[in-house]
Amino acid sequence: MKILVAYNSAHGSTQSIAERIEERIRQGNIGDTTLSTISKALSVEDFDVLVLGSAIHYQGWLKEAQAFVKRSSSYLHDNPKPTWAFSVGMPPDSGVASEEKVLEKWLRKYVTLRGHKLFQGEYKESDFNGCFKLLLRCFGGKFEDRRNWSQIDEWADSIVQELRVDQQATADN
Ligand SMILES: Cc1cc2nc3c(=O)[nH]c(=O)nc-3n(C[C@H](O)[C@H](O)[C@H](O)COP(=O)(O)O)c2cc1C
């Protein structure tokens, strides 16, 4: 089984989460894993299982990730492979469920999904200029690392579990 974990990241936290997901799935020993950025060169046809992720900017996936999902839609929607998606943002805790729902609704227009999860990311002061710092402060945001590694591991492990069930079902038939 060939498993792709592909992501787009602007400042590195989505990349770190994708790396962790890929590592965790690899440790599950259910197939060969590949970690890649989402780019024009990426061909989903080469894989059996897809895990796609993006940082959230302005309530949506990054432009390149959005373009990829739209471009691959006929394949991902009409000829689905087991596919999961994750989004990485910094909503307040009270806003996680609603932002997750909005993103999942958008994704499901283009991709048949087994599941979607929103993970909290990170704001690093060194990544931003003065204007952004001011804007962040105005909206009550803080420079902080909100990545929850046990939640990320749990989600990756649930993918491994589902794929094991699929493999068992195929072996039984
Ligand atoms: C320009 C900009 C816009 C953002 N917009 C959102 C947003 O709409 N919703 C959200 O939850 N987080 C938003 N964020 C927070 C990022 O999604 C968060 O910092 C995430 O960890 C970024 O991932 P990255 O480090 O992989 O780029 C925004 C960040 C930036 C810099």
The ligand as an SDF file (V2000), in Angstrom:
LIG
                    3D

 31 33  0  0  0  0  0  0  0  0999 V2000
   -1.7360   35.7920    6.8880 C   0  0  0  0  0  0  0  0  0  0  0  0
   -2.2640   34.7680    7.8540 C   0  0  0  0  0  0  0  0  0  0  0  0
   -3.6230   34.4680    7.8670 C   0  0  0  0  0  0  0  0  0  0  0  0
   -4.1170   33.5050    8.7580 C   0  0  0  0  0  0  0  0  0  0  0  0
   -5.4560   33.2240    8.7640 N   0  0  0  0  0  0  0  0  0  0  0  0
   -5.9460   32.2740    9.6080 C   0  0  0  0  0  0  0  0  0  0  0  0
   -7.3370   31.9500    9.6180 C   0  0  0  0  0  0  0  0  0  0  0  0
   -8.1340   32.4760    8.8580 O   0  0  0  0  0  0  0  0  0  0  0  0
   -7.7580   31.0090   10.4900 N   0  0  0  0  0  0  0  0  0  0  0  0
   -6.8990   30.3760   11.3650 C   0  0  0  0  0  0  0  0  0  0  0  0
   -7.3440   29.5260   12.1440 O   0  0  0  0  0  0  0  0  0  0  0  0
   -5.5790   30.6640   11.3710 N   0  0  0  0  0  0  0  0  0  0  0  0
   -5.0840   31.5880   10.5170 C   0  0  0  0  0  0  0  0  0  0  0  0
   -3.7490   31.8790   10.5150 N   0  0  0  0  0  0  0  0  0  0  0  0
   -2.8680   31.1390   11.4390 C   0  0  0  0  0  0  0  0  0  0  0  0
   -2.0920   30.0310   10.7290 C   0  0  0  0  0  0  0  0  0  0  0  0
   -2.9540   29.1330   10.1030 O   0  0  0  0  0  0  0  0  0  0  0  0
   -1.2340   29.3170   11.7580 C   0  0  0  0  0  0  0  0  0  0  0  0
   -0.2090   30.1880   12.1820 O   0  0  0  0  0  0  0  0  0  0  0  0
   -0.6390   28.0230   11.2780 C   0  0  0  0  0  0  0  0  0  0  0  0
    0.1070   27.4370   12.3070 O   0  0  0  0  0  0  0  0  0  0  0  0
    0.2250   28.3140   10.0540 C   0  0  0  0  0  0  0  0  0  0  0  0
    0.7900   27.1610    9.5820 O   0  0  0  0  0  0  0  0  0  0  0  0
    2.2510   27.2210    8.9150 P   0  0  0  0  0  0  0  0  0  0  0  0
    3.2220   27.5050   10.0330 O   0  0  0  0  0  0  0  0  0  0  0  0
    2.3980   25.8630    8.3380 O   0  0  0  0  0  0  0  0  0  0  0  0
    2.2290   28.2890    7.8890 O   0  0  0  0  0  0  0  0  0  0  0  0
   -3.2360   32.8420    9.6500 C   0  0  0  0  0  0  0  0  0  0  0  0
   -1.8650   33.1450    9.6130 C   0  0  0  0  0  0  0  0  0  0  0  0
   -1.3810   34.0920    8.7290 C   0  0  0  0  0  0  0  0  0  0  0  0
    0.0800   34.3980    8.7070 C   0  0  0  0  0  0  0  0  0  0  0  0
  1  2  1  0
  2  3  1  0
  2 30  2  0
  3  4  2  0
  4  5  1  0
  4 28  1  0
  5  6  2  0
  6  7  1  0
  6 13  1  0
  7  8  2  0
  7  9  1  0
  9 10  1  0
 10 11  2  0
 10 12  1  0
 12 13  2  0
 13 14  1  0
 14 15  1  0
 14 28  1  0
 15 16  1  0
 16 17  1  0
 16 18  1  0
 18 19  1  0
 18 20  1  0
 20 21  1  0
 20 22  1  0
 22 23  1  0
 23 24  1  0
 24 25  2  0
 24 26  1  0
 24 27  1  0
 28 29  2  0
 29 30  1  0
 30 31  1  0
M  END
$$$$
